[in-house]
Amino acid sequence: MAIQLALLLSLLFGILLAPGCVATPAMAPTTLLQMKSSLIDPQGILSGWSVEADVCSWHGVSCLPGESIVAGLNLSGYGLSGTISPAIAGLISVEFIDLSSNSLTGPIPPELGMLQNLKTLLLYSNFLTGTIPAELGLLENLNVLRIGDNRLHGEIPPHLGNCTELETLALAYCQLSGSIPYQIGNLKNLQQLVLDNNTLTGSIPEQLGGCLSLHILSVHDNRLGGIVPSFIGSLSVLQSLNLANNQFSGAIPAEIGSLSSLTYLNLLGNSLTGAIPEELNQLSQLQVLDLSQNNISGGISISTSQLKNLKYLVLSDNLLDGTIPEGLCRRNSSLENLFLAGNNLEGGIEGLLNCISLQSVDASNNSFTGKIPSEIDRLSNLVNLVLHNNSLTGVLPPQIGNLGNLEVLSLYHNGLTGVIPPEIGQLQRLTTLFLYENQMSGIIPDEITNCTSLEEVDFFGNHFHGTIPERIGNLKNLAVLQLRQNDLSGSIPASLSECTQLQALALADNRLSGSLPDTFRHLTQLSIITLYNNSLEGPLPEALFELKNLTVINISHNRFSGSVVPLLGSSSLAVLVLTDNRFSGVIPTAVARSRNMVRLQLAGNQLTGAIPAELGNLTRLRMLDLSSNNFSGNVPSELSNCLQLTHLNLQGNSLTGAVPSWLGSLRFLGELDLSSNALSGGIPVELGNCLSLLKLSLSDNHLSGSIPQEIGRLTSLNVLNIQKNSLTGVIPPTLRQCNKLYELSLSENSLEGPIPQELGQLSELQVMLDLSRNKLSGQIPTSLGNLVKLERLNLSSNQLHGQIPSSLLQLTSLNRLNLSDNLLSGMIPAVLSSFPAASYTGNDDLCGAPLPTCGANGRRLPSAVVSGIVAAIAIVSAAVCMALLYIMLRMWSNWREVSVSSSDGEEPPEHGKGSKCSARDGKYWKVGSGLVVASSEEKYSSASESSVLHGKSTEASAMNLKG
């Protein structure tokens, strides 16, 4: 009370000091004219305010019946601007002021606190600034205060708790901060408290539990936190509770189930946890329940058999699991909108079939399985059916055609198979049909062209084949046609040009053929066209130049030919991709008219001439790819204006001149490829300023000079390829700073000196280290053994000497190695012997597998010694063969002798009882020895074994007998 009195005295003192300070009802005209002078009135609604007219006849002014006492001022919605004059304090008899929905600026005058009769103050929807005056707390008779939707800041003044007659307090859509004053709990008559869209913090003060007359409590879109207070359950007449988009946590209090008058409950966008309280089913008057975007878990415990008035149930983006309960909908359910998207729900969707009043269903982004039931047509009121991003299988049932009210059908990213049923043509109201990323097949039925309300069609990523329906032109409202990544063939129907509302056309990744219809010129709304990866051919129709709204064109990987001019009618192009076609001629300068161009890719064509200097006008360009054409001349200096470039690829042309030094100013450049041209001069040191470079390729040119030390500053570099030039000097050790390199190729230059030990610090090298065909000398650094990810190492055709370091054994990922044509010596490490001999040839002093064996001194044996060893081995082998042949002949002769004896009737002596010698042809054979066998089996076993194992002694015995 003391604070209130102080405010009143301060305000009175300020007014008394002002000239003409005594306010009476008779002064109202003067006061109003003072207010008029601070307002700007574009519509002239205040033109009738003059002293000559009765004040009660002034526009917007109302008086007490039968008296000339001003009681009300209503100037809402007249476009007034200016400020609210402090002179408003003179309207001491006024009960109603409405200045809302104008363009008023400046502060709210504290002098309003003098209007003790004021019951309604409406200043919302202006551009008022400053803080809420504490003096408004003096208005003890105030019933309605609505000053939201302004640019007010600061805290809510606790003095408003003195306005004990307040029934409506609306301060939404400002920039208020701080906490909700607990003094608001003094407002026992308060029916509406609306504080939405501010930056209020703290918790809901428990004193609000004393506002038992509250019908509406709305504080959405603030930064309020803590738990949802249980005392809310005591607000027995509460009809609307909106706590959305704050930072509330904890469980939903069960006490909310006591709010028998509640029709609207919105808790979305908080951090609430726990299960949905069963007590919410007691809210028999509830029409809207939104618990989305929280961390609520458990199953769906809501039942419309109790919530008979529930029309909107929104549970999206939580952690709910389980299945759709059978009790979700019973007879006489009023549920019209069901949103379950973004949970962990599973099972089938049959539980929806009892919700016969449903108009919208969104069960997307869950784990639902099974088929779309054929009884889906029981939901005859369905307008939106959204089931994408699940695991549904089976076919799209023909009964879908019975849903005559359907406008949106979104089934993408499931596992649906089969064909599009022709019955879909019955859906005359269908505007959106999304079937992309399924496994559907068959043809696109011609009946789909009967869905004349269609605006968006997306069949991307299926297996549809056949042709695009010839009557596609019937879809006059079509804005998006996405048929990419199917197996469609044939030509593009000419009737497509009748879809004059078409804005995006995507037919890429199919097998379409033929040429573009000349009638495409009628697609004047077309903004995006992607036809890449087809077999389309022929020159482009000149009439395409009339398509002035094109922003994205990608017709790469086709067989288009002729000029690119027909594609340049639009000055709004952001993306132009014509890669891998057969376009010829020069780049038209008209391409530079599209100042918003970010991607220009003309690679793989037959374009000629110089690169136009006008491309330098494309200052937003990020990717420029003109590779694999026949361009000549210099790299134009005007490209230095394209400071946003991230990719510059001019590879495979006939460009001449030097590598421009201004490339160093392209600080965002991630790829620079100038390879396979005829560039000359040195590598500019300025390239070291391109700190974002990931790939630098200058190979196959005529570059000379040394590799700049500054290349070492490119610490993000992944690929460095400067092979096939005429570079000289040493490999700069600063390359070790490029520690993200996974491919390094410096081959076919004239580099000299040793291989820097520092290269062993490039631990990410994986694809290749190629230093071949240079003049490098010295030994192979042992540090290369640290490159454990390396797959290809080529040091061939240099002047390297010494041994292969044993540290290379650590290169376990190596699958190609070439050390040939050097001066290496010593033994090849055994682990590296699996590589072919070609990996080591041309090193005369290198030995060991797969090369010839090393000598005792660890060096390859001289060729004369090797020849002698080979000859000796050949002679010994021949001698052994002759001995074996001789033994076999003796065995055969011995066998013949025994055979002859047997035929004369002589019995052979028993084994071990002596022997009988016989002479034949002057030679003596020992009969009955161990060499004579009784069977042929033993002949090819023991006898031959004895011959082989004891060949030398047998031969000696024979010589003795012979002597």
Salt bridges, closest charged atoms under 4 A:
ASP196 OD2 - HIS220 NE2 3.16
ASP221 OD2 - HIS220 ND1 2.56
ASP446 OD2 - ARG471 NE 2.85
ASP487 OD1 - ARG511 NE 2.73
GLU498 OE1 - LYS476 NZ 3.04
ASP509 OD2 - ARG484 NH1 3.22
ASP518 OD2 - ARG521 NH1 2.64
ASP580 OD2 - HIS557 ND1 3.07
GLU671 OE2 - LYS695 NZ 3.82
ASP673 OD2 - LYS695 NZ 3.59
GLU764 OE1 - LYS789 NZ 2.95
ASP845 OD2 - ARG859 NH2 3.60
GLU897 OE1 - ARG920 NH1 3.53
GLU906 OE1 - LYS916 NZ 2.97
GLU910 OE1 - LYS913 NZ 2.38
